[in-house]
């Protein structure tokens, strides 16, 4: 095997194990926020969504998202 053939083979394996992302992070975040907006029915949920949108620290944002789901689950449980 020549050096060029080995390089091509390695590049093919890299693509297999490191696929390129199909969407940018911002596009995914916008799509996720749109889905969350559909779930938000109360003023409290909408306020939390605003905090999620404005938050720049990823770990804090994740905490707000978890809290949003907790509140949403509780409000849906009351409706049954």
HTML snippet that shows the backbone in 3Dmol.js (N, CA, C, O; Angstrom):
<script src="https://3Dmol.org/build/3Dmol-min.js"></script>
<div id="view" style="width:600px;height:400px;position:relative"></div>
<script>
const pdb = `
ATOM      1  N   UNK A   1       0.839  -1.173   0.000  1.00  0.00           N
ATOM      2  CA  UNK A   1       0.000   0.000   0.000  1.00  0.00           C
ATOM      3  C   UNK A   1       0.888   1.242   0.000  1.00  0.00           C
ATOM      4  O   UNK A   1       1.860   1.324   0.751  1.00  0.00           O
ATOM      5  N   UNK A   2       0.550   2.181  -0.830  1.00  0.00           N
ATOM      6  CA  UNK A   2       1.342   3.407  -0.880  1.00  0.00           C
ATOM      7  C   UNK A   2       0.882   4.363   0.215  1.00  0.00           C
ATOM      8  O   UNK A   2      -0.172   4.180   0.824  1.00  0.00           O
ATOM      9  N   UNK A   3       1.697   5.380   0.447  1.00  0.00           N
ATOM     10  CA  UNK A   3       1.361   6.354   1.484  1.00  0.00           C
ATOM     11  C   UNK A   3       0.048   7.075   1.182  1.00  0.00           C
ATOM     12  O   UNK A   3      -0.748   7.330   2.086  1.00  0.00           O
ATOM     13  N   UNK A   4      -0.173   7.400  -0.086  1.00  0.00           N
ATOM     14  CA  UNK A   4      -1.409   8.101  -0.469  1.00  0.00           C
ATOM     15  C   UNK A   4      -2.638   7.230  -0.203  1.00  0.00           C
ATOM     16  O   UNK A   4      -3.665   7.723   0.263  1.00  0.00           O
ATOM     17  N   UNK A   5      -2.529   5.962  -0.494  1.00  0.00           N
ATOM     18  CA  UNK A   5      -3.647   5.047  -0.255  1.00  0.00           C
ATOM     19  C   UNK A   5      -3.931   4.938   1.235  1.00  0.00           C
ATOM     20  O   UNK A   5      -5.091   4.880   1.643  1.00  0.00           O
ATOM     21  N   UNK A   6      -2.894   4.911   2.043  1.00  0.00           N
ATOM     22  CA  UNK A   6      -3.074   4.840   3.494  1.00  0.00           C
ATOM     23  C   UNK A   6      -3.757   6.106   4.017  1.00  0.00           C
ATOM     24  O   UNK A   6      -4.627   6.029   4.885  1.00  0.00           O
ATOM     25  N   UNK A   7      -3.366   7.270   3.490  1.00  0.00           N
ATOM     26  CA  UNK A   7      -3.974   8.529   3.919  1.00  0.00           C
ATOM     27  C   UNK A   7      -5.461   8.555   3.579  1.00  0.00           C
ATOM     28  O   UNK A   7      -6.287   8.962   4.395  1.00  0.00           O
ATOM     29  N   UNK A   8      -5.788   8.125   2.385  1.00  0.00           N
ATOM     30  CA  UNK A   8      -7.188   8.115   1.960  1.00  0.00           C
ATOM     31  C   UNK A   8      -7.996   7.177   2.846  1.00  0.00           C
ATOM     32  O   UNK A   8      -9.124   7.494   3.222  1.00  0.00           O
ATOM     33  N   UNK A   9      -7.430   6.039   3.177  1.00  0.00           N
ATOM     34  CA  UNK A   9      -8.106   5.077   4.030  1.00  0.00           C
ATOM     35  C   UNK A   9      -8.358   5.670   5.422  1.00  0.00           C
ATOM     36  O   UNK A   9      -9.436   5.492   5.990  1.00  0.00           O
ATOM     37  N   UNK A  10      -7.367   6.370   5.964  1.00  0.00           N
ATOM     38  CA  UNK A  10      -7.514   6.991   7.278  1.00  0.00           C
ATOM     39  C   UNK A  10      -8.593   8.065   7.259  1.00  0.00           C
ATOM     40  O   UNK A  10      -9.387   8.158   8.194  1.00  0.00           O
ATOM     41  N   UNK A  11      -8.631   8.882   6.200  1.00  0.00           N
ATOM     42  CA  UNK A  11      -9.639   9.924   6.101  1.00  0.00           C
ATOM     43  C   UNK A  11     -11.040   9.330   6.057  1.00  0.00           C
ATOM     44  O   UNK A  11     -11.971   9.880   6.644  1.00  0.00           O
ATOM     45  N   UNK A  12     -11.189   8.206   5.361  1.00  0.00           N
ATOM     46  CA  UNK A  12     -12.488   7.545   5.303  1.00  0.00           C
ATOM     47  C   UNK A  12     -12.924   7.058   6.670  1.00  0.00           C
ATOM     48  O   UNK A  12     -14.103   7.149   7.013  1.00  0.00           O
ATOM     49  N   UNK A  13     -11.992   6.544   7.456  1.00  0.00           N
ATOM     50  CA  UNK A  13     -12.319   6.075   8.799  1.00  0.00           C
ATOM     51  C   UNK A  13     -12.664   7.236   9.718  1.00  0.00           C
ATOM     52  O   UNK A  13     -13.549   7.109  10.564  1.00  0.00           O
ATOM     53  N   UNK A  14     -11.986   8.358   9.568  1.00  0.00           N
ATOM     54  CA  UNK A  14     -12.286   9.530  10.390  1.00  0.00           C
ATOM     55  C   UNK A  14     -13.718   9.993  10.154  1.00  0.00           C
ATOM     56  O   UNK A  14     -14.425  10.334  11.101  1.00  0.00           O
ATOM     57  N   UNK A  15     -14.145  10.006   8.900  1.00  0.00           N
ATOM     58  CA  UNK A  15     -15.512  10.425   8.593  1.00  0.00           C
ATOM     59  C   UNK A  15     -16.517   9.465   9.212  1.00  0.00           C
ATOM     60  O   UNK A  15     -17.600   9.873   9.632  1.00  0.00           O
ATOM     61  N   UNK A  16     -16.155   8.199   9.266  1.00  0.00           N
ATOM     62  CA  UNK A  16     -17.041   7.202   9.829  1.00  0.00           C
ATOM     63  C   UNK A  16     -17.219   7.406  11.327  1.00  0.00           C
ATOM     64  O   UNK A  16     -18.330   7.285  11.843  1.00  0.00           O
ATOM     65  N   UNK A  17     -16.134   7.714  12.026  1.00  0.00           N
ATOM     66  CA  UNK A  17     -16.185   7.850  13.475  1.00  0.00           C
ATOM     67  C   UNK A  17     -16.433   9.278  13.938  1.00  0.00           C
ATOM     68  O   UNK A  17     -16.788   9.490  15.097  1.00  0.00           O
ATOM     69  N   UNK A  18     -16.258  10.246  13.077  1.00  0.00           N
ATOM     70  CA  UNK A  18     -16.512  11.647  13.410  1.00  0.00           C
ATOM     71  C   UNK A  18     -17.397  12.271  12.335  1.00  0.00           C
ATOM     72  O   UNK A  18     -16.921  13.065  11.524  1.00  0.00           O
ATOM     73  N   UNK A  19     -18.658  11.924  12.326  1.00  0.00           N
ATOM     74  CA  UNK A  19     -19.514  12.493  11.284  1.00  0.00           C
ATOM     75  C   UNK A  19     -19.680  13.996  11.473  1.00  0.00           C
ATOM     76  O   UNK A  19     -19.676  14.493  12.599  1.00  0.00           O
ATOM     77  N   UNK A  20     -19.823  14.701  10.384  1.00  0.00           N
ATOM     78  CA  UNK A  20     -19.998  16.145  10.472  1.00  0.00           C
ATOM     79  C   UNK A  20     -21.414  16.441  10.943  1.00  0.00           C
ATOM     80  O   UNK A  20     -22.358  15.752  10.558  1.00  0.00           O
ATOM     81  N   UNK A  21     -21.560  17.464  11.775  1.00  0.00           N
ATOM     82  CA  UNK A  21     -22.906  17.800  12.272  1.00  0.00           C
ATOM     83  C   UNK A  21     -23.792  18.283  11.128  1.00  0.00           C
ATOM     84  O   UNK A  21     -23.342  19.010  10.243  1.00  0.00           O
ATOM     85  N   UNK A  22     -25.043  17.873  11.158  1.00  0.00           N
ATOM     86  CA  UNK A  22     -25.949  18.245  10.081  1.00  0.00           C
ATOM     87  C   UNK A  22     -26.491  19.657  10.260  1.00  0.00           C
ATOM     88  O   UNK A  22     -26.779  20.340   9.278  1.00  0.00           O
ATOM     89  N   UNK A  23     -26.631  20.096  11.505  1.00  0.00           N
ATOM     90  CA  UNK A  23     -27.140  21.437  11.782  1.00  0.00           C
ATOM     91  C   UNK A  23     -26.188  22.149  12.728  1.00  0.00           C
ATOM     92  O   UNK A  23     -25.494  21.523  13.530  1.00  0.00           O
ATOM     93  N   UNK A  24     -26.171  23.449  12.617  1.00  0.00           N
ATOM     94  CA  UNK A  24     -25.385  24.242  13.546  1.00  0.00           C
ATOM     95  C   UNK A  24     -26.053  24.266  14.909  1.00  0.00           C
ATOM     96  O   UNK A  24     -27.254  24.018  15.014  1.00  0.00           O
ATOM     97  N   UNK A  25     -25.293  24.559  15.950  1.00  0.00           N
ATOM     98  CA  UNK A  25     -25.832  24.586  17.308  1.00  0.00           C
ATOM     99  C   UNK A  25     -26.952  25.611  17.456  1.00  0.00           C
ATOM    100  O   UNK A  25     -27.940  25.364  18.147  1.00  0.00           O
ATOM    101  N   UNK A  26     -26.794  26.758  16.807  1.00  0.00           N
ATOM    102  CA  UNK A  26     -27.806  27.802  16.925  1.00  0.00           C
ATOM    103  C   UNK A  26     -29.122  27.364  16.289  1.00  0.00           C
ATOM    104  O   UNK A  26     -30.198  27.653  16.812  1.00  0.00           O
ATOM    105  N   UNK A  27     -29.031  26.664  15.156  1.00  0.00           N
ATOM    106  CA  UNK A  27     -30.241  26.185  14.493  1.00  0.00           C
ATOM    107  C   UNK A  27     -30.971  25.168  15.367  1.00  0.00           C
ATOM    108  O   UNK A  27     -32.198  25.195  15.461  1.00  0.00           O
ATOM    109  N   UNK A  28     -30.229  24.286  15.996  1.00  0.00           N
ATOM    110  CA  UNK A  28     -30.822  23.278  16.872  1.00  0.00           C
ATOM    111  C   UNK A  28     -31.455  23.951  18.085  1.00  0.00           C
ATOM    112  O   UNK A  28     -32.552  23.582  18.503  1.00  0.00           O
ATOM    113  N   UNK A  29     -30.765  24.935  18.646  1.00  0.00           N
ATOM    114  CA  UNK A  29     -31.295  25.647  19.808  1.00  0.00           C
ATOM    115  C   UNK A  29     -32.602  26.355  19.461  1.00  0.00           C
ATOM    116  O   UNK A  29     -33.544  26.340  20.253  1.00  0.00           O
ATOM    117  N   UNK A  30     -32.665  26.974  18.284  1.00  0.00           N
ATOM    118  CA  UNK A  30     -33.898  27.646  17.871  1.00  0.00           C
ATOM    119  C   UNK A  30     -35.031  26.648  17.706  1.00  0.00           C
ATOM    120  O   UNK A  30     -36.165  26.921  18.100  1.00  0.00           O
ATOM    121  N   UNK A  31     -34.731  25.491  17.125  1.00  0.00           N
ATOM    122  CA  UNK A  31     -35.757  24.466  16.941  1.00  0.00           C
ATOM    123  C   UNK A  31     -36.259  23.968  18.285  1.00  0.00           C
ATOM    124  O   UNK A  31     -37.459  23.763  18.465  1.00  0.00           O
ATOM    125  N   UNK A  32     -35.337  23.771  19.237  1.00  0.00           N
ATOM    126  CA  UNK A  32     -35.732  23.311  20.565  1.00  0.00           C
ATOM    127  C   UNK A  32     -36.584  24.351  21.275  1.00  0.00           C
ATOM    128  O   UNK A  32     -37.550  23.997  21.951  1.00  0.00           O
ATOM    129  N   UNK A  33     -36.246  25.625  21.136  1.00  0.00           N
ATOM    130  CA  UNK A  33     -37.034  26.681  21.763  1.00  0.00           C
ATOM    131  C   UNK A  33     -38.437  26.747  21.170  1.00  0.00           C
ATOM    132  O   UNK A  33     -39.403  27.011  21.885  1.00  0.00           O
ATOM    133  N   UNK A  34     -38.550  26.510  19.879  1.00  0.00           N
ATOM    134  CA  UNK A  34     -39.875  26.498  19.260  1.00  0.00           C
ATOM    135  C   UNK A  34     -40.726  25.369  19.824  1.00  0.00           C
ATOM    136  O   UNK A  34     -41.927  25.536  20.036  1.00  0.00           O
ATOM    137  N   UNK A  35     -40.105  24.222  20.064  1.00  0.00           N
ATOM    138  CA  UNK A  35     -40.838  23.101  20.661  1.00  0.00           C
ATOM    139  C   UNK A  35     -41.254  23.416  22.091  1.00  0.00           C
ATOM    140  O   UNK A  35     -42.361  23.077  22.510  1.00  0.00           O
ATOM    141  N   UNK A  36     -40.371  24.062  22.834  1.00  0.00           N
ATOM    142  CA  UNK A  36     -40.705  24.438  24.208  1.00  0.00           C
ATOM    143  C   UNK A  36     -41.824  25.472  24.238  1.00  0.00           C
ATOM    144  O   UNK A  36     -42.673  25.445  25.129  1.00  0.00           O
ATOM    145  N   UNK A  37     -41.829  26.378  23.273  1.00  0.00           N
ATOM    146  CA  UNK A  37     -42.871  27.402  23.221  1.00  0.00           C
ATOM    147  C   UNK A  37     -44.249  26.774  23.032  1.00  0.00           C
ATOM    148  O   UNK A  37     -45.246  27.287  23.540  1.00  0.00           O
ATOM    149  N   UNK A  38     -44.299  25.670  22.304  1.00  0.00           N
ATOM    150  CA  UNK A  38     -45.577  24.984  22.115  1.00  0.00           C
ATOM    151  C   UNK A  38     -46.086  24.388  23.424  1.00  0.00           C
ATOM    152  O   UNK A  38     -47.294  24.264  23.626  1.00  0.00           O
ATOM    153  N   UNK A  39     -45.164  24.020  24.312  1.00  0.00           N
ATOM    154  CA  UNK A  39     -45.556  23.444  25.593  1.00  0.00           C
ATOM    155  C   UNK A  39     -45.954  24.503  26.613  1.00  0.00           C
ATOM    156  O   UNK A  39     -46.710  24.221  27.543  1.00  0.00           O
ATOM    157  N   UNK A  40     -45.453  25.706  26.440  1.00  0.00           N
ATOM    158  CA  UNK A  40     -45.692  26.764  27.425  1.00  0.00           C
ATOM    159  C   UNK A  40     -47.117  27.294  27.305  1.00  0.00           C
ATOM    160  O   UNK A  40     -47.507  27.860  26.284  1.00  0.00           O
ATOM    161  N   UNK A  41     -47.887  27.093  28.381  1.00  0.00           N
ATOM    162  CA  UNK A  41     -49.270  27.567  28.368  1.00  0.00           C
ATOM    163  C   UNK A  41     -49.528  28.599  29.467  1.00  0.00           C
ATOM    164  O   UNK A  41     -50.420  29.435  29.329  1.00  0.00           O
ATOM    165  N   UNK A  42     -48.764  28.550  30.547  1.00  0.00           N
ATOM    166  CA  UNK A  42     -48.983  29.482  31.653  1.00  0.00           C
ATOM    167  C   UNK A  42     -47.985  30.631  31.583  1.00  0.00           C
ATOM    168  O   UNK A  42     -46.983  30.561  30.871  1.00  0.00           O
ATOM    169  N   UNK A  43     -48.279  31.688  32.335  1.00  0.00           N
ATOM    170  CA  UNK A  43     -47.372  32.836  32.395  1.00  0.00           C
ATOM    171  C   UNK A  43     -46.028  32.428  32.984  1.00  0.00           C
ATOM    172  O   UNK A  43     -44.982  32.885  32.524  1.00  0.00           O
ATOM    173  N   UNK A  44     -46.052  31.568  34.000  1.00  0.00           N
ATOM    174  CA  UNK A  44     -44.804  31.119  34.631  1.00  0.00           C
ATOM    175  C   UNK A  44     -43.919  30.375  33.625  1.00  0.00           C
ATOM    176  O   UNK A  44     -42.708  30.589  33.578  1.00  0.00           O
ATOM    177  N   UNK A  45     -44.527  29.510  32.832  1.00  0.00           N
ATOM    178  CA  UNK A  45     -43.764  28.774  31.827  1.00  0.00           C
ATOM    179  C   UNK A  45     -43.185  29.715  30.769  1.00  0.00           C
ATOM    180  O   UNK A  45     -42.052  29.534  30.323  1.00  0.00           O
ATOM    181  N   UNK A  46     -43.956  30.704  30.376  1.00  0.00           N
ATOM    182  CA  UNK A  46     -43.467  31.661  29.382  1.00  0.00           C
ATOM    183  C   UNK A  46     -42.332  32.521  29.937  1.00  0.00           C
ATOM    184  O   UNK A  46     -41.402  32.870  29.211  1.00  0.00           O
ATOM    185  N   UNK A  47     -42.410  32.862  31.231  1.00  0.00           N
ATOM    186  CA  UNK A  47     -41.321  33.612  31.874  1.00  0.00           C
ATOM    187  C   UNK A  47     -40.043  32.774  31.924  1.00  0.00           C
ATOM    188  O   UNK A  47     -38.947  33.284  31.691  1.00  0.00           O
ATOM    189  N   UNK A  48     -40.193  31.500  32.226  1.00  0.00           N
ATOM    190  CA  UNK A  48     -39.035  30.601  32.272  1.00  0.00           C
ATOM    191  C   UNK A  48     -38.421  30.475  30.879  1.00  0.00           C
ATOM    192  O   UNK A  48     -37.198  30.465  30.738  1.00  0.00           O
ATOM    193  N   UNK A  49     -39.264  30.380  29.853  1.00  0.00           N
ATOM    194  CA  UNK A  49     -38.758  30.323  28.480  1.00  0.00           C
ATOM    195  C   UNK A  49     -37.944  31.558  28.132  1.00  0.00           C
ATOM    196  O   UNK A  49     -36.919  31.464  27.456  1.00  0.00           O
ATOM    197  N   UNK A  50     -38.396  32.707  28.589  1.00  0.00           N
ATOM    198  CA  UNK A  50     -37.656  33.947  28.333  1.00  0.00           C
ATOM    199  C   UNK A  50     -36.279  33.887  28.991  1.00  0.00           C
ATOM    200  O   UNK A  50     -35.282  34.309  28.405  1.00  0.00           O
ATOM    201  N   UNK A  51     -36.233  33.358  30.213  1.00  0.00           N
ATOM    202  CA  UNK A  51     -34.938  33.212  30.902  1.00  0.00           C
ATOM    203  C   UNK A  51     -34.035  32.240  30.156  1.00  0.00           C
ATOM    204  O   UNK A  51     -32.828  32.459  30.060  1.00  0.00           O
ATOM    205  N   UNK A  52     -34.617  31.162  29.624  1.00  0.00           N
ATOM    206  CA  UNK A  52     -33.837  30.182  28.850  1.00  0.00           C
ATOM    207  C   UNK A  52     -33.247  30.849  27.619  1.00  0.00           C
ATOM    208  O   UNK A  52     -32.072  30.650  27.309  1.00  0.00           O
ATOM    209  N   UNK A  53     -34.041  31.629  26.922  1.00  0.00           N
ATOM    210  CA  UNK A  53     -33.567  32.306  25.715  1.00  0.00           C
ATOM    211  C   UNK A  53     -32.457  33.305  26.013  1.00  0.00           C
ATOM    212  O   UNK A  53     -31.520  33.447  25.227  1.00  0.00           O
ATOM    213  N   UNK A  54     -32.558  34.001  27.150  1.00  0.00           N
ATOM    214  CA  UNK A  54     -31.594  35.050  27.481  1.00  0.00           C
ATOM    215  C   UNK A  54     -30.314  34.514  28.124  1.00  0.00           C
ATOM    216  O   UNK A  54     -29.298  35.209  28.138  1.00  0.00           O
ATOM    217  N   UNK A  55     -30.347  33.302  28.650  1.00  0.00           N
ATOM    218  CA  UNK A  55     -29.205  32.762  29.396  1.00  0.00           C
ATOM    219  C   UNK A  55     -28.036  32.439  28.470  1.00  0.00           C
ATOM    220  O   UNK A  55     -28.217  31.854  27.402  1.00  0.00           O
ATOM    221  N   UNK A  56     -26.839  32.829  28.893  1.00  0.00           N
ATOM    222  CA  UNK A  56     -25.639  32.585  28.084  1.00  0.00           C
ATOM    223  C   UNK A  56     -24.766  31.466  28.654  1.00  0.00           C
ATOM    224  O   UNK A  56     -23.938  30.907  27.936  1.00  0.00           O
ATOM    225  N   UNK A  57     -24.940  31.136  29.924  1.00  0.00           N
ATOM    226  CA  UNK A  57     -24.138  30.083  30.550  1.00  0.00           C
ATOM    227  C   UNK A  57     -24.861  28.745  30.335  1.00  0.00           C
ATOM    228  O   UNK A  57     -25.983  28.569  30.810  1.00  0.00           O
ATOM    229  N   UNK A  58     -24.229  27.806  29.626  1.00  0.00           N
ATOM    230  CA  UNK A  58     -24.905  26.549  29.272  1.00  0.00           C
ATOM    231  C   UNK A  58     -25.437  25.745  30.462  1.00  0.00           C
ATOM    232  O   UNK A  58     -26.534  25.192  30.383  1.00  0.00           O
ATOM    233  N   UNK A  59     -24.687  25.671  31.553  1.00  0.00           N
ATOM    234  CA  UNK A  59     -25.149  24.870  32.689  1.00  0.00           C
ATOM    235  C   UNK A  59     -26.363  25.507  33.361  1.00  0.00           C
ATOM    236  O   UNK A  59     -27.269  24.803  33.808  1.00  0.00           O
ATOM    237  N   UNK A  60     -26.380  26.827  33.432  1.00  0.00           N
ATOM    238  CA  UNK A  60     -27.529  27.528  34.012  1.00  0.00           C
ATOM    239  C   UNK A  60     -28.737  27.365  33.095  1.00  0.00           C
ATOM    240  O   UNK A  60     -29.861  27.166  33.557  1.00  0.00           O
ATOM    241  N   UNK A  61     -28.489  27.453  31.801  1.00  0.00           N
ATOM    242  CA  UNK A  61     -29.570  27.271  30.828  1.00  0.00           C
ATOM    243  C   UNK A  61     -30.172  25.872  30.953  1.00  0.00           C
ATOM    244  O   UNK A  61     -31.393  25.715  30.924  1.00  0.00           O
ATOM    245  N   UNK A  62     -29.322  24.864  31.092  1.00  0.00           N
ATOM    246  CA  UNK A  62     -29.798  23.487  31.270  1.00  0.00           C
ATOM    247  C   UNK A  62     -30.641  23.349  32.530  1.00  0.00           C
ATOM    248  O   UNK A  62     -31.637  22.625  32.540  1.00  0.00           O
ATOM    249  N   UNK A  63     -30.245  24.039  33.587  1.00  0.00           N
ATOM    250  CA  UNK A  63     -31.008  23.995  34.833  1.00  0.00           C
ATOM    251  C   UNK A  63     -32.389  24.614  34.636  1.00  0.00           C
ATOM    252  O   UNK A  63     -33.381  24.094  35.148  1.00  0.00           O
ATOM    253  N   UNK A  64     -32.458  25.720  33.900  1.00  0.00           N
ATOM    254  CA  UNK A  64     -33.746  26.338  33.618  1.00  0.00           C
ATOM    255  C   UNK A  64     -34.621  25.426  32.776  1.00  0.00           C
ATOM    256  O   UNK A  64     -35.832  25.357  32.985  1.00  0.00           O
ATOM    257  N   UNK A  65     -34.018  24.728  31.831  1.00  0.00           N
ATOM    258  CA  UNK A  65     -34.780  23.794  30.991  1.00  0.00           C
ATOM    259  C   UNK A  65     -35.348  22.657  31.838  1.00  0.00           C
ATOM    260  O   UNK A  65     -36.507  22.274  31.674  1.00  0.00           O
ATOM    261  N   UNK A  66     -34.537  22.123  32.737  1.00  0.00           N
ATOM    262  CA  UNK A  66     -35.022  21.069  33.640  1.00  0.00           C
ATOM    263  C   UNK A  66     -36.182  21.584  34.484  1.00  0.00           C
ATOM    264  O   UNK A  66     -37.184  20.891  34.664  1.00  0.00           O
ATOM    265  N   UNK A  67     -36.042  22.793  34.997  1.00  0.00           N
ATOM    266  CA  UNK A  67     -37.103  23.383  35.814  1.00  0.00           C
ATOM    267  C   UNK A  67     -38.371  23.584  34.977  1.00  0.00           C
ATOM    268  O   UNK A  67     -39.482  23.358  35.458  1.00  0.00           O
ATOM    269  N   UNK A  68     -38.198  24.007  33.736  1.00  0.00           N
ATOM    270  CA  UNK A  68     -39.343  24.178  32.839  1.00  0.00           C
ATOM    271  C   UNK A  68     -40.107  22.865  32.679  1.00  0.00           C
ATOM    272  O   UNK A  68     -41.336  22.843  32.759  1.00  0.00           O
ATOM    273  N   UNK A  69     -39.374  21.771  32.453  1.00  0.00           N
ATOM    274  CA  UNK A  69     -40.036  20.475  32.289  1.00  0.00           C
ATOM    275  C   UNK A  69     -40.716  20.030  33.584  1.00  0.00           C
ATOM    276  O   UNK A  69     -41.789  19.426  33.552  1.00  0.00           O
ATOM    277  N   UNK A  70     -40.094  20.326  34.709  1.00  0.00           N
ATOM    278  CA  UNK A  70     -40.699  19.971  36.001  1.00  0.00           C
ATOM    279  C   UNK A  70     -42.018  20.702  36.182  1.00  0.00           C
ATOM    280  O   UNK A  70     -43.019  20.092  36.559  1.00  0.00           O
ATOM    281  N   UNK A  71     -42.030  21.999  35.918  1.00  0.00           N
ATOM    282  CA  UNK A  71     -43.239  22.806  36.049  1.00  0.00           C
ATOM    283  C   UNK A  71     -44.306  22.350  35.042  1.00  0.00           C
ATOM    284  O   UNK A  71     -45.490  22.274  35.372  1.00  0.00           O
ATOM    285  N   UNK A  72     -43.873  22.049  33.817  1.00  0.00           N
ATOM    286  CA  UNK A  72     -44.809  21.614  32.774  1.00  0.00           C
ATOM    287  C   UNK A  72     -45.442  20.272  33.137  1.00  0.00           C
ATOM    288  O   UNK A  72     -46.639  20.068  32.935  1.00  0.00           O
ATOM    289  N   UNK A  73     -44.641  19.370  33.668  1.00  0.00           N
ATOM    290  CA  UNK A  73     -45.155  18.052  34.067  1.00  0.00           C
ATOM    291  C   UNK A  73     -46.173  18.216  35.195  1.00  0.00           C
ATOM    292  O   UNK A  73     -47.214  17.558  35.192  1.00  0.00           O
ATOM    293  N   UNK A  74     -45.880  19.085  36.151  1.00  0.00           N
ATOM    294  CA  UNK A  74     -46.790  19.303  37.278  1.00  0.00           C
ATOM    295  C   UNK A  74     -48.103  19.918  36.799  1.00  0.00           C
ATOM    296  O   UNK A  74     -49.176  19.521  37.254  1.00  0.00           O
ATOM    297  N   UNK A  75     -48.024  20.883  35.886  1.00  0.00           N
ATOM    298  CA  UNK A  75     -49.255  21.545  35.428  1.00  0.00           C
ATOM    299  C   UNK A  75     -50.104  20.594  34.580  1.00  0.00           C
ATOM    300  O   UNK A  75     -51.331  20.685  34.593  1.00  0.00           O
ATOM    301  N   UNK A  76     -49.466  19.693  33.853  1.00  0.00           N
ATOM    302  CA  UNK A  76     -50.231  18.727  33.067  1.00  0.00           C
ATOM    303  C   UNK A  76     -50.839  17.651  33.951  1.00  0.00           C
ATOM    304  O   UNK A  76     -51.900  17.112  33.636  1.00  0.00           O
ATOM    305  N   UNK A  77     -50.178  17.337  35.047  1.00  0.00           N
ATOM    306  CA  UNK A  77     -50.713  16.359  35.986  1.00  0.00           C
ATOM    307  C   UNK A  77     -51.962  16.861  36.679  1.00  0.00           C
ATOM    308  O   UNK A  77     -52.853  16.075  37.000  1.00  0.00           O
ATOM    309  N   UNK A  78     -52.038  18.178  36.916  1.00  0.00           N
ATOM    310  CA  UNK A  78     -53.211  18.775  37.558  1.00  0.00           C
ATOM    311  C   UNK A  78     -54.417  18.771  36.652  1.00  0.00           C
ATOM    312  O   UNK A  78     -55.554  18.708  37.122  1.00  0.00           O
ATOM    313  N   UNK A  79     -54.177  18.838  35.342  1.00  0.00           N
ATOM    314  CA  UNK A  79     -55.279  18.892  34.388  1.00  0.00           C
ATOM    315  C   UNK A  79     -56.000  17.575  34.227  1.00  0.00           C
ATOM    316  O   UNK A  79     -57.135  17.557  33.752  1.00  0.00           O
ATOM    317  N   UNK A  80     -55.382  16.472  34.605  1.00  0.00           N
ATOM    318  CA  UNK A  80     -56.004  15.146  34.430  1.00  0.00           C
ATOM    319  C   UNK A  80     -56.996  14.840  35.497  1.00  0.00           C
ATOM    320  O   UNK A  80     -57.601  13.768  35.489  1.00  0.00           O
TER     321      UNK A  80
END
`;
const viewer = $3Dmol.createViewer("view");
viewer.addModel(pdb, "pdb");
viewer.setStyle({}, {cartoon: {color: "spectrum"}});
viewer.zoomTo();
viewer.render();
</script>
